[in-house]
Amino acid sequence: MHHNPIFIQNLSYVYPDGTLALNNINLSIQATERVALIGANGSGKSTLQLHLNGIILPQSGEVIIGEWQVCPQHLQKIRNFVGLVFQNPDNQLFMPTVWEDIAFGPINLGLSPTEVRQRVLEAMAAVDIDPQWYSDRSTENLSGGEKKRIAIAGVMAMKPQILVFDEPSAQLDPRSRRQLIELLQTLPLTQLIATHDLDLALELCDRTVVLSQGEVVFDGKTEQVMSNSEFLLQHALESPLSYSRPYCQLEDAPMTVTSDQ
């Protein structure tokens, strides 16, 4: 595993309409780090993530993934190195069955049937999916949490060293969200997790990067930034629920009786 799989230096990006999406981003992420990427809508999170596997190419500055600079001649290697898991798993699941979906990437690498089968089984095991139960099931008939696992398995089958998540807990019920957190805690890979779920970030990530108007305004300990409600508010974020004190507790709340008489 590469010791410094993500290195970004002086990265800026302007959209065709003149919007400055990223402004002089400098960021380095070490192997096996889980880093939360937070910020208000429009802060640049998705634009930054899409630079990591070359869906968007740098306009100025550089992005180095593993040993390769993000540029057209290195895109195949980089896209094998970086697994991107989209917010909506329906954007990644398009084959008729679970098995075919997970096998799609390895097949397109030109691997032998034996190697493809081994990768699919390993990916299923990594996300705790029973092949006997799921292999022949249609991806259309799965729950949101199951679809997330299948999408992650499809990425894992490519044997990446980096996992990039866009809002992994979106559209999940509380039980599925808990299962997802437990799953991500077990994956021994570098993870960059863009999320509005600050409680998830607090539980999963020791380090948090805050983007605001395309700039890094904080890069440090997750607990430090999550406990600073004033700073979060300045950047259109709210403290995690676990850091918020309820206005009243039922057992302590006084009962007031009013009468119109």
HELIX and SHEET records of a PDB file:
HELIX    1   1 LYS A   45  HIS A   51  1                                   7    
HELIX    2   2 PRO A   72  HIS A   74  5                                   3    
HELIX    3   3 LEU A   75  PHE A   81  1                                   7    
HELIX    4   4 PRO A   89  ASN A   91  5                                   3    
HELIX    5   5 VAL A   98  ASN A  108  1                                  11    
HELIX    6   6 PRO A  113  ALA A  126  1                                  14    
HELIX    7   7 PRO A  131  TYR A  134  1                                   4    
HELIX    8   8 THR A  139  ASN A  141  5                                   3    
HELIX    9   9 GLY A  144  MET A  156  1                                  13    
HELIX   10  10 PRO A  174  THR A  186  1                                  13    
HELIX   11  11 LEU A  198  LEU A  204  1                                   7    
HELIX   12  12 THR A  222  MET A  226  1                                   5    
HELIX   13  13 SER A  229  GLN A  234  1                                   6    
HELIX   14  14 LEU A  241  TYR A  243  5                                   3    
SHEET    1   A 4 LEU A  20  ILE A  29  0                                        
SHEET    2   A 4 ILE A   6  VAL A  14 -1                                        
SHEET    3   A 4 SER A  60  ILE A  65 -1                                        
SHEET    4   A 4 TRP A  68  GLN A  69 -1                                        
SHEET    1   B 6 VAL A  82  VAL A  85  0                                        
SHEET    2   B 6 ILE A 162  ASP A 166  1                                        
SHEET    3   B 6 THR A 190  ALA A 194  1                                        
SHEET    4   B 6 ARG A  34  ILE A  38  1                                        
SHEET    5   B 6 ARG A 207  SER A 212  1                                        
SHEET    6   B 6 GLU A 215  LYS A 221 -1                                        
END                                                                             
